[in-house]
């Protein structure tokens, strides 16, 4: 009989034994967890991305000064994509004698393809979501526009040569921009009404757009098809260039999800490797016996590999069932945040998870199994005979290779892979070395403690290498969980701060200096605190260190745009709280010397500016020379007014200055806006409540996802600890029986085992806290661009969790061993 | 005349075998230049005090371990010239084992444990042959039981059935009654000699048990690694 037949025939019998079940469970767990996490990340990632796409009202937007060619709409239809069209142009609208400049947004039937339009029935009244677009002959107008022309719902607005009835107040459209570009308040009209306005003629400033949405793959295929033939004047934009805030939240959520996927992968890897160790150890006796009965090395290896493969297949099947069940449960739990119309991920997460689990099994269990072939047959007579330890290079190499391949697949980012892998290797090595050191030190304490602790500590010391390996397994598991906890906390905290409850939900722009007092008075009357007015001066950059900005070479195309556009300058005595100096120094509050400027970090990099450079700006016909005194990092997520260039006080005195201010208005305070806009028609109020709400939505979804995935990984982590205790269970069973046979009380044996676990947990917790702190600092800064703050509580948490979790899983795993009657155990040995 | 006595063919030859191991205290000599020849059908007891080197000798004779010097020829094959797989094949073809602690595979039932060496040797009728021998050791009603469900004596019966199943040229037994009470031990002894008698196997056993040693027709006595006596019983 050949080895494969033998392995297949004996597998059924082998499968009844405990170690096969444990390894099977580890593989199944890996598949289950990876499937669930894969499914979650896929669903939530798509849901978040789709939410972020709302800022385009589409997945892709093609904008042009010319009508978008009909052929492209047909092409989009061929790719099974939905399309809609928009035409945006400025025009003066009239209501009776009153007139105001408005931005006309003419939209076709399907608009918006992503997100929804919200309207209110009265000025600043309760808003509701509507589907569809204004019917022909009707218009949904911005409250500010209505206030300016003194009109209300039901009134007629003259737009070009047609009169349109205001049927609702427009409060939100997904593609409204948060920037200051669209100064004129907007109105939504039916695209079919546009020709009759006769506003679109030669030289009119219309921006045409084709909106496209559909399955991600279809959109990408469509884009790939048109990319080549895209004429200069047509700009394609996807979400990455749109709302910074929405996108950065979504992007971080995605990164966190892939980080979580990696962590669950690593935890599964530790679980598989620990149970594979036990699988191998339990088979030593059988293999030795087989060899003494005449089995060859090839036979042993072939049989073991066949069984491993069978085990892998079984584990994958079992895990897929678990994974599918988890998927269903997750989908049910998160039903309201996971859009029902997302394409079904199908078998993909299960397939990927299964593949990953098999790679893990090969990477972590194969070396252990290969070691079996060297089992000395003499072991049948001398039980302490062990096979020579496998080459560490082989074991480490294979495991690292497996992990690297899988992590790369999960994050798809070489830099992150490098950070994570080097982190893991360094931490594992440090854990091992420090583990051995701690183990050696613990051994010395044992003379000063009671019998239970002496026994426990002696055990830790005696198992030397094995104890260190356990510390590594516990420690790695804990590191991952702590890391995830910190990063998750930092993320949630960062998001909360981003959109705090006091974040402004309205912006006032174009406030003249003489209007500040009157505006403040209107607010005071309406019970609104005086907002902070931030000065703004329009200017153009002329030279950098004497070099004309138009001919200068820039390190980045963004820099050229930055230097040549009309710039908004501001000045301040104090640094805004959402800013941080990264180079140079902020000027003293009472500074009154030569004009200085503080430049935003990214702008300085793209434009190639350094401290001490001289910039000349043209403001209202005058040249102002500025010296760069500092470089600032700006938290653009803060929704506070921020500027690329902030000047020292006095630099812009006598220059035409307007003010902008952020306002936080409650629902009941909206009426103040009507009074404001009526009294000061030239002031524009931008309502960003809607966009804030949108960003909050994304953050809520991402937070929920983060919590759910975290819970899954936590479960996997505890399973790992359990598996690693299980791997020493035989030895413990025998020892406890022996001790009890020698007259130790059950309680003493138990206390001894607990002392051992507590010592291991302490060592692992200590090391994990250190590892997680370092990794978290790197990850927070490098990947999430969040400031990292050292948290001493983390160490307490790490150590307490280490001791508690290790003791708890140790108790559960060792309980049976301690309780089993000594005579049975000793007889079976 | 006893049918189990010498019939002239050499089945095992030990030539000047020595075994040294290194220990923290320096080199330790476990066996020192032992030489003897065992003929087909002999029953040989290896006796001696603890630490005399009995188990090491058994391991070397069976090819489980190699001597530091000297050589062993088992069933015509020089074990020292074979690699581990070569020695495994020799064991599969011509060696059976009975151990003090039985060494049954816990995940296999009694019958499957007996089938194991037959299957390893490539026998086509492993199941039928195993059933036959299970019957010979009196466990026909318990063949479905797992080791954990069997008493010590029953486990050793299964081990005996497994050892004799392949009809080995040499059967090595390491303290086969050491883990059993005297009454069960005697039953096992009887069974072992009966099976040996029926199959004309050469039996080499290591034992402390004087009664068991006395039933063999040859006793090799070791002390501190030296062969101090090698006598054939005249019965």
Interface residues (C-beta under 8 A of the other chain):
Chain A: X1 X6 X9 X10 X13 X14 X16 X17 X285 X286 X289 X290 X291 X292 X293 X294 X295 X296 X297 X298 X299 X376 X377 X378 X380 X381 X382 X827 X828 X829
Chain B: X55 X58 X59 X62 X64 X65 X84 X85 X88 X89 X90 X91 X92 X93 X95 X97 X99 X101 X103 X105 X106 X107 X108 X109 X112 X116 X117 X119 X120 X121 X122 X126 X148 X152 X174
